[in-house]
Amino acid sequence: MKIHGAMKKILVVEDNELNLEMLQRRLTRRGFAVTTAQDGQEAIEKTFAENPDLILMDMNLPVLDGWEATRQIKSDEKLKTIPVIALTAHAMSDDEDKALNAGCDDFATKPVDFGRLLEKIEKHLKTGGDRG
C-alpha cells in the first residue's frame, strides 16, 4: 500500500507460523512490503536494520517478549516514532493497558479481525507523519 507515494513496510512479529504466514500473505496482497521476525530480539534487530513504517507486535514471544521489545524500540530516538500495534490473545482491559504502557500505539486481539486490523494500520500510517 502506498501512502504519500512510497510502498509502506510492515514488520510482523509473530512466533506462530500459521498466524505469521496469514498476516504476511494478506498484507502483501494489500500492497504492503512485509518483513517478519519470530521473537522479540529479532524484532529489535530487524527494526534497526529495516526501519519499518509500522510494527505488528505479538506480545507473547520467545527470547524477549513483545512488551520488552516494544520498550527497547520506543526508547531509541530514531525508532520511537514507528507505530507499534500490539497483537495478543489476551483481551482483558489490563492487557491493553499493559501494552499501551509498554509504548504500543494501538492494540488488537487474536484471532485477528483482518478488516479492523487493516483500519488500525491505515490510521497509524496516515497519522504517523514523515519519519524520513
Summary of the structure (lengths in Angstrom):
residues: 132
radius of gyration: 13.2
end to end distance: 17.6
largest distance: 37.8
contacts: 427
relative contact order: 0.17
helix: 42%
strand: 21%
